[in-house]
Amino acid sequence: MRAIVLMCLLHAAIAIEPTYPWNGIGGQTPSPFPNTGGACATDEGSCRCCVMLKEINRLRTYFNTTMNNLEKEYSQTAQSLDNIEASYTAVSVALFNEFKCLGPNPYNTIVIYKHVFINLGNGYSVDTGIFTVPRSGVYSLALTVYSDSGSPGSKLAACAGLLLNGQLVAATREINMEDQEDSATIVVALHLTAGDKVAVNLPIGCFLCDDSSHYNTFSAFLLYPE
Ligand SMILES: *[C@@H]1O[C@H](CO)[C@@H](O)[C@H](O)[C@H]1NC(C)=O
C-alpha cells in the first residue's frame, strides 16, 4: 500500500490540470487510480491521500477563481486609468510676448491669446482664441486682464468678459481716469459639455496691454471628467 500512497502523492505533486472525479468515500465515480479501488475503505494511507487530493482540488478552484477576479478588476482599473489619461485637459495662454495693446475697438472682439503655455488636449485655438471643450466635466476657468493707459489721467479701460457659447458668464471692469494701470481677475468653476466654446470678449472701448511678463492670462483646467 505504501507504493500506492506514494504514487498518489506523486500524482498530486505534479498534477497541473487533471480533473479529479473523486466524490468522497463511497462515491460512485471510479477512482482516478485504478490500483486504489477499494483501498480507501481499508487503507488509512490511501484515504488521507484522497482527502488531500480533494483539498488540492478545492484550493485550485479557489485560486483560479481569485485569479480570474483579480484579472478582471485589474483590466477594469487599467481601462479607467486609460480614460483618465485620455481626458487630460489643461489650457493656459497669455496675450502677447512683446509689449502691445489690444483695442480699444468700436465693436466687441474675441481676445486671441497668442502665447501658449500649455494646450493639453488641444482644445485651444491660437487662430480664433476659442477654447472648444474636448470632454464634458467640471472645469476651472480663469482670466486676468491688465491694461496700461500710457500716462496718468488718460482713459484706462481694463475690461473683459468670459463667454460660454457666446453668452456672458462673468466680467471684469476697471474704467477710470485716475491711475495708469489696472488689472482684474475672474475665476469660476463651470460644468461644461464637450463641444462648448469658451472665449474671452473684449467689449467696445476696452483695451488690454501685455508684454513678456504675461499680465493677461486665460486658463481652463478639467477638474472632474465625466
Ligand atoms: C479557471 O477559470 C477559467 C475561467 O473561468 C476556466 O476556463 C478554467 O477552466 C478554470 N481552470 C480550472 C483548473 O478550474
The ligand as an ORCA input file, in Angstrom:
! r2SCAN-3c Opt
* xyz 0 1
  C     -10.087     28.552    -14.329
  O     -11.018     29.541    -14.746
  C     -11.162     29.660    -16.133
  C     -12.069     30.841    -16.403
  O     -13.278     30.748    -15.682
  C     -11.703     28.348    -16.702
  O     -11.843     28.479    -18.092
  C     -10.743     27.244    -16.355
  O     -11.258     26.013    -16.781
  C     -10.502     27.189    -14.868
  N      -9.470     26.206    -14.563
  C      -9.559     25.361    -13.536
  C      -8.410     24.455    -13.350
  O     -10.519     25.370    -12.793
*
